[in-house]
Amino acid sequence: MSVLVDNFDLFVGGFLRSLEIIAYALVGSLVLGTLLAVLRVSPVPPLQRFAAFYVGIVRNSPLTVMLFVTAFVLPELGFNAPFFWLGILGLVLYTAGFVCEAIRAGINAVPTGQAEAARSIGLTFGQTLQEVVMPQALRSVVPPLGSVVIAMMKNSAVLGVFGVGQDLLSVGNRLTSAQGFAVTPVLFGVLLGYLAITLPTGALLSVVERKVAILR
Amino acid sequence: MSQSVLYDAPGPRARRRSLVISVVAGLVLVGLLVLAGLRLHREGQFAPELWSPLLWPGDEQFPAVWRQLGRGVYYTLLAAALAITFSLVIGTAVTTTRLMLGRRGRMPLVVLVELLRGSPVVVLIFFAGKILPAFGVDLSNLWYLVIGLTLYNSVVIAEILRAGVAALPRGQAEAGLAIGMTRRQTMLVVQMPQAFRLMLPALISQLVVIVKDTSLAGLILTGPDELLRISERVFRFLDNPLQTYTVIALVYIVVNLLLSRLATFAERRLSTARQGQPVTIDKDAAQMAANRELGGAGGGAGI
């Protein structure tokens, strides 16, 4: 276990880098996912179909393929950015599809009468969504959205394999393959780092869930 | 939502407005596609020789590319099938054990489940692929992949099943016990089959996740020729990332869509309501119910 102690600063650096990736990806995917969900329930068929198509593609292909596309195909098409951002972009594009599905499920769970009532007192689509449907949908959607977020945190490890930056998994990988440290303690350190991210988030989410739950 | 309740009431003015928005949105989307297409055309990405190994039987590389892709699909499905089988068996065993133990006795199991559920699949495949050899276990890479996937997915499936058991009416277990079955018989003969049916949608989306997760092997292990690893060979034929990854993504999407279609069919055949009438379980609702029940550090949507 001395590997862990000796290289503690490396591990902490990787941990912080992972948190950085997660923070950017979280903001990006929540925003993009909500937009997609709005498109999917909007009264405009082409937008609905576009969002449905996007979600269908994303949900049925692996994150790794998405990352290959953003990391290798986008630069080929003239979209150049540091690898770090391309990786985050891939994670955002991927997670947004799942965020969209979670939020849409929440919108579906709001009783039809709510939207009908809002429409019948003369609110527009935008107002109905913003004032009546979304506040209820978002509260009921905390558990599934929470799972998506936690899955995203775990998926950020895939970026490490891609060598996006000095994140937790790539630090572990470098220690074992380049510097020849024993595999077992290093990997346990990496695993501990990820658990230190996911387990508290899970606990936090169940607290939030209990706070905002609506009794129906 | 097939028919959005948020729709404008179909008055003439609203219909006109909806039409205008539709046309504008359609034009914008088509415009974006055309722009992207033009760009690709300028880059020469549509040149026939770049695609011919895929599309043109006259090209001598044509059979090679498709043979490789077929090989990739075979290994991907093989690994997924093995992982799914093991995960289902172990998951059922974990749930049964967990529900039969007392509060004190199940503690270690609960901790283990939470730890595995909270860790990334990539790291678990790393564990299987690097730590087992360090301990002298020498298997082929396909098995490391299967072990890594099973470690993660068996506890996820266990949690899905637990949610299913929790959703069953209490009377089911009471009836089983009342006619003299043991706890284990009640669990395996009465509760589990119902839980399986109830959680079928959640289970099926987990199976698609497993198929997608096999692609991680392409990044980590140098061995099983699953689909993503095959991309290196396809890359050799096509010599172009756009073509290669388009093809690989398409193959994944086709495989997964076919699997989901098959799964929906199975779902319709297997799911039954209490009174024996067939019902279609709303996928989203079931997933939400599962997630609400589960909470914790899992993650319904895997990679």
Boltz contact constraints between the chains, C-beta under 6 A:
constraints:
  - contact:
      token1: [A, 41]
      token2: [B, 1]
      max_distance: 6.0
  - contact:
      token1: [A, 41]
      token2: [B, 4]
      max_distance: 6.0
  - contact:
      token1: [A, 41]
      token2: [B, 6]
      max_distance: 6.0
  - contact:
      token1: [A, 43]
      token2: [B, 7]
      max_distance: 6.0
  - contact:
      token1: [A, 43]
      token2: [B, 8]
      max_distance: 6.0
  - contact:
      token1: [A, 43]
      token2: [B, 18]
      max_distance: 6.0
  - contact:
      token1: [A, 44]
      token2: [B, 21]
      max_distance: 6.0
  - contact:
      token1: [A, 44]
      token2: [B, 22]
      max_distance: 6.0
  - contact:
      token1: [A, 44]
      token2: [B, 25]
      max_distance: 6.0
  - contact:
      token1: [A, 45]
      token2: [B, 22]
      max_distance: 6.0
  - contact:
      token1: [A, 46]
      token2: [B, 22]
      max_distance: 6.0
  - contact:
      token1: [A, 46]
      token2: [B, 25]
      max_distance: 6.0
  - contact:
      token1: [A, 46]
      token2: [B, 26]
      max_distance: 6.0
  - contact:
      token1: [A, 47]
      token2: [B, 25]
      max_distance: 6.0
  - contact:
      token1: [A, 50]
      token2: [B, 29]
      max_distance: 6.0
  - contact:
      token1: [A, 60]
      token2: [B, 253]
      max_distance: 6.0
  - contact:
      token1: [A, 60]
      token2: [B, 256]
      max_distance: 6.0
  - contact:
      token1: [A, 60]
      token2: [B, 257]
      max_distance: 6.0
  - contact:
      token1: [A, 61]
      token2: [B, 249]
      max_distance: 6.0
  - contact:
      token1: [A, 61]
      token2: [B, 252]
      max_distance: 6.0
  - contact:
      token1: [A, 61]
      token2: [B, 253]
      max_distance: 6.0
  - contact:
      token1: [A, 62]
      token2: [B, 212]
      max_distance: 6.0
  - contact:
      token1: [A, 62]
      token2: [B, 215]
      max_distance: 6.0
  - contact:
      token1: [A, 63]
      token2: [B, 303]
      max_distance: 6.0
  - contact:
      token1: [A, 64]
      token2: [B, 215]
      max_distance: 6.0
  - contact:
      token1: [A, 64]
      token2: [B, 228]
      max_distance: 6.0
  - contact:
      token1: [A, 65]
      token2: [B, 248]
      max_distance: 6.0
  - contact:
      token1: [A, 65]
      token2: [B, 249]
      max_distance: 6.0
  - contact:
      token1: [A, 68]
      token2: [B, 245]
      max_distance: 6.0
  - contact:
      token1: [A, 69]
      token2: [B, 245]
      max_distance: 6.0
  - contact:
      token1: [A, 72]
      token2: [B, 241]
      max_distance: 6.0
  - contact:
      token1: [A, 73]
      token2: [B, 241]
      max_distance: 6.0
  - contact:
      token1: [A, 73]
      token2: [B, 242]
      max_distance: 6.0
  - contact:
      token1: [A, 73]
      token2: [B, 245]
      max_distance: 6.0
  - contact:
      token1: [A, 76]
      token2: [B, 241]
      max_distance: 6.0
  - contact:
      token1: [A, 76]
      token2: [B, 242]
      max_distance: 6.0
  - contact:
      token1: [A, 98]
      token2: [B, 301]
      max_distance: 6.0
  - contact:
      token1: [A, 105]
      token2: [B, 284]
      max_distance: 6.0
  - contact:
      token1: [A, 105]
      token2: [B, 288]
      max_distance: 6.0
  - contact:
      token1: [A, 108]
      token2: [B, 1]
      max_distance: 6.0
  - contact:
      token1: [A, 112]
      token2: [B, 5]
      max_distance: 6.0
  - contact:
      token1: [A, 115]
      token2: [B, 5]
      max_distance: 6.0
  - contact:
      token1: [A, 115]
      token2: [B, 6]
      max_distance: 6.0
  - contact:
      token1: [A, 125]
      token2: [B, 6]
      max_distance: 6.0
  - contact:
      token1: [A, 128]
      token2: [B, 6]
      max_distance: 6.0
  - contact:
      token1: [A, 143]
      token2: [B, 291]
      max_distance: 6.0
  - contact:
      token1: [A, 143]
      token2: [B, 292]
      max_distance: 6.0
  - contact:
      token1: [A, 144]
      token2: [B, 288]
      max_distance: 6.0
  - contact:
      token1: [A, 144]
      token2: [B, 291]
      max_distance: 6.0
  - contact:
      token1: [A, 147]
      token2: [B, 291]
      max_distance: 6.0
  - contact:
      token1: [A, 147]
      token2: [B, 299]
      max_distance: 6.0
  - contact:
      token1: [A, 147]
      token2: [B, 300]
      max_distance: 6.0
  - contact:
      token1: [A, 148]
      token2: [B, 301]
      max_distance: 6.0
  - contact:
      token1: [A, 150]
      token2: [B, 297]
      max_distance: 6.0
  - contact:
      token1: [A, 150]
      token2: [B, 299]
      max_distance: 6.0
  - contact:
      token1: [A, 151]
      token2: [B, 299]
      max_distance: 6.0
  - contact:
      token1: [A, 151]
      token2: [B, 301]
      max_distance: 6.0
  - contact:
      token1: [A, 151]
      token2: [B, 302]
      max_distance: 6.0
  - contact:
      token1: [A, 154]
      token2: [B, 120]
      max_distance: 6.0
  - contact:
      token1: [A, 155]
      token2: [B, 303]
      max_distance: 6.0
  - contact:
      token1: [A, 157]
      token2: [B, 120]
      max_distance: 6.0
  - contact:
      token1: [A, 157]
      token2: [B, 122]
      max_distance: 6.0
  - contact:
      token1: [A, 157]
      token2: [B, 123]
      max_distance: 6.0
  - contact:
      token1: [A, 158]
      token2: [B, 122]
      max_distance: 6.0
  - contact:
      token1: [A, 161]
      token2: [B, 219]
      max_distance: 6.0
  - contact:
      token1: [A, 183]
      token2: [B, 130]
      max_distance: 6.0
  - contact:
      token1: [A, 183]
      token2: [B, 131]
      max_distance: 6.0
  - contact:
      token1: [A, 183]
      token2: [B, 134]
      max_distance: 6.0
  - contact:
      token1: [A, 184]
      token2: [B, 131]
      max_distance: 6.0
  - contact:
      token1: [A, 187]
      token2: [B, 127]
      max_distance: 6.0
  - contact:
      token1: [A, 190]
      token2: [B, 123]
      max_distance: 6.0
  - contact:
      token1: [A, 191]
      token2: [B, 119]
      max_distance: 6.0
  - contact:
      token1: [A, 191]
      token2: [B, 123]
      max_distance: 6.0
  - contact:
      token1: [A, 194]
      token2: [B, 119]
      max_distance: 6.0
  - contact:
      token1: [A, 194]
      token2: [B, 120]
      max_distance: 6.0
  - contact:
      token1: [A, 195]
      token2: [B, 118]
      max_distance: 6.0
  - contact:
      token1: [A, 198]
      token2: [B, 118]
      max_distance: 6.0
  - contact:
      token1: [A, 198]
      token2: [B, 297]
      max_distance: 6.0
  - contact:
      token1: [A, 199]
      token2: [B, 118]
      max_distance: 6.0
  - contact:
      token1: [A, 199]
      token2: [B, 297]
      max_distance: 6.0
  - contact:
      token1: [A, 202]
      token2: [B, 296]
      max_distance: 6.0
  - contact:
      token1: [A, 202]
      token2: [B, 297]
      max_distance: 6.0
  - contact:
      token1: [A, 206]
      token2: [B, 295]
      max_distance: 6.0
